Structures are given as C-alpha cells and as structure tokens.
Amino acid sequence: MTARRGERKAAHSGAIRVDFGPEKSVHGLSWGQQHSGYFGSPEVARAMVDTVRGIWRPANPDAVVDLGGGTGYFLGQLREAGLERPAALVVLDASAEQLGQAEAAGLTCVQGSVGVFRRGDVAPAGGRVLYVMRSVLHYAGEQGWRRLLRHIRRQAETGEYWVHQTACFERREDADCLNALYGKMRTGKWYPTVQVLGEGLESAGWEVVSTCPAPVLHLKSGELGMRYELDAADLKQIQREMIEEYGADNPVFHAAEDGFQAELHYRIWSCRAAP
Ligand SMILES: C[S@@+](CC[C@H](N)C(=O)[O-])C[C@H]1O[C@@H](n2cnc3c(N)ncnc32)[C@H](O)[C@@H]1O
C-alpha cells in the first residue's frame, strides 16, 4: 500500500499494534517540549540534517522515509533546509497522536510498526528510498534490536542509504548504567555500546559510511517520572539504588537540584545497504 500526501494510511501490517504504556501521554502536541525541548530543537536536529544533505547526491532519493518519525519534526527541518530535488517525505510511526502532528505539518503519514513494515507501505514501486530514523532503536530492546536492523536492511535495495541517530555509549560501564536506570523505570528500552552497534550494523548488512557524535540528551528525573508514570517515592528509590550501584561521581547519572539527571549519548550513523 502506498501512502499519499495529506492522507494517513495504515501499513500492510498495521494491525500489529505497539503498546506504548504510560509513555503515550507525552505523544502529540507536547512531544517537542519533552526533555527540555530536545526533539523540537533546530540546533539538535542540525547535525543529522547536515548528514542527510551530505549523502543526498549518492542517495538520490525519490522518497525520504522517517522510521518512528513521530511528529515529523526532523523531516520538517530537512524540508526547511532545502532539498536538491523534490522527494516524497513520509513518516512511519505507530502512534496516532504523533502522526496527527506530522499530518498537520503536511507530511505523508503511514501508521505501522518499524519492526514489520514493508517497503511498499511507505514508498512507490521503482523509486529510490532514503531511510532516516532518530532515537528509535532502543525501543526494540536487548532482544529485538538486531532483528530490527536486519528488517530495515531487507526493506532497502543494495546501495540505498539509512541515516540514523541512535543512543549508544563509548564506554561499556555507561551503557550498563543507563540500561540499569531504564530497567528500574520498568521500560524495555536498551542501549548498546558504539562498538556493539557498529558490529551489529555490519552483520545486518549495513556498511557504515561514517559516524559522528550528536548532542547529548539531558534526562531530568521529573520529566522521566511523568513519562513513565513514576511518583516521587519511586524516583527517590531509583536514585538511591543507582548511586549505591554506580557511584555518586558518575558521568552519566548524578544527583541534581530536584532529583537526578542522566545523560543519554547519541551518534549519527550514515549507512549504505551492502550487497
Ligand atoms: C523518541 S521518539 C522519536 C520521534 C522522532 N524520531 C523524533 O526524533 O522526534 C520515538 C518514536 O518512535 C515511535 N515508535 C516507537 N516504537 C515504534 C515501533 N515499533 N513502530 C513505529 N513507531 C515506533 C514512537 O511513537 C515515537 O514517535
């Protein structure tokens, strides 16, 4: 099924629902203000916009498809920066609330799961596709992230590009620390190290053309509490346990004025589908 601008389509596998739990409350209109405005910031988006513009000529896309593209903020920024030639701008997301905003921004929307979508759901037959994705891989969890890399590879033709900004850590101990935090917050989210992610991409059939750091996301306990339905007692308990297990002097988790703050590191990966 091919999406058309101004219309929201369900992906071929649209019946497979993604359960966002309490996190659903941050979807939609207020998404861009979450986490001190990280996902609604042109400065934050710039590095990934520049990366996509940098590979535009070899990618030569007829459609740019944002996987888990949310409110379409990233594609909006790309459009504003200017495209060398016209291309369809398509947001694939499982959340109706997020897609409501993307639709209002004039983007083509497809409701479905990144884990099971088909190329034909998001792009016209015969055209070249450039996939982008920002801050989504961790939703697949420790058991699912490699499968997701392989699934996206199967929806790309050899030589096509995928640019993604993904949370990952240079140091194993920092990844362990954030994974412990997300476990304690009762989410299934999971973060790899840079090395493990690079190897995972290669073994899923992606050639890493380049990679560079992206702005760090500062996660404040109050916002995390709202997003994951944790009350003040839960947050205090989590802080106590984290400091006991990971130390008071930790670069990615520390006490703050009104609770704690964690630091989510990101990298932008420019990948090409290998033969
Ligand atoms: C952290 S937000 C990032 C949104 C957007 N990429 C951005 O940078 O603003 C993650 C997005 O992924 C979507 N998402 C998570 N798991 C998904 C799945 N399995 N299929 C489709 N969308 C998914 C969520 O609805 C949400 O919009």
The ligand as a MOL file (V3000), in Angstrom:
LIG
                    3D

  0  0  0     0  0            999 V3000
M  V30 BEGIN CTAB
M  V30 COUNTS 27 29 0 0 0
M  V30 BEGIN ATOM
M  V30 1 C 11.9000 9.0720 20.9940 0
M  V30 2 S 10.5950 9.2310 19.8730 0 CHG=1
M  V30 3 C 11.4290 9.9910 18.4740 0
M  V30 4 C 10.4820 10.6080 17.4990 0
M  V30 5 C 11.1570 11.2290 16.2880 0
M  V30 6 N 12.0090 10.2990 15.6030 0
M  V30 7 C 11.9330 12.4480 16.7250 0
M  V30 8 O 13.1590 12.4450 16.6110 0
M  V30 9 O 11.2850 13.3910 17.1970 0 CHG=-1
M  V30 10 C 10.3500 7.6010 19.3090 0
M  V30 11 C 9.2450 7.4640 18.2750 0
M  V30 12 O 9.2360 6.1410 17.8130 0
M  V30 13 C 7.9110 5.6980 17.7120 0
M  V30 14 N 7.9830 4.2290 17.8450 0
M  V30 15 C 8.4970 3.5220 18.8640 0
M  V30 16 N 8.4410 2.2010 18.6080 0
M  V30 17 C 7.8700 2.0950 17.3820 0
M  V30 18 C 7.5430 0.9970 16.5440 0
M  V30 19 N 7.7980 -0.2710 16.9120 0
M  V30 20 N 6.9790 1.2470 15.3600 0
M  V30 21 C 6.7210 2.5110 14.9600 0
M  V30 22 N 6.9920 3.5930 15.7070 0
M  V30 23 C 7.5710 3.3840 16.8930 0
M  V30 24 C 7.1760 6.4140 18.8280 0
M  V30 25 O 5.7940 6.5210 18.5740 0
M  V30 26 C 7.8500 7.7640 18.8010 0
M  V30 27 O 7.2030 8.6620 17.9410 0
M  V30 END ATOM
M  V30 BEGIN BOND
M  V30 1 1 1 2
M  V30 2 1 2 3
M  V30 3 1 2 10
M  V30 4 1 3 4
M  V30 5 1 4 5
M  V30 6 1 5 6
M  V30 7 1 5 7
M  V30 8 2 7 8
M  V30 9 1 7 9
M  V30 10 1 10 11
M  V30 11 1 11 12
M  V30 12 1 11 26
M  V30 13 1 12 13
M  V30 14 1 13 14
M  V30 15 1 13 24
M  V30 16 1 14 15
M  V30 17 1 14 23
M  V30 18 2 15 16
M  V30 19 1 16 17
M  V30 20 1 17 18
M  V30 21 2 17 23
M  V30 22 1 18 19
M  V30 23 2 18 20
M  V30 24 1 20 21
M  V30 25 2 21 22
M  V30 26 1 22 23
M  V30 27 1 24 25
M  V30 28 1 24 26
M  V30 29 1 26 27
M  V30 END BOND
M  V30 END CTAB
M  END
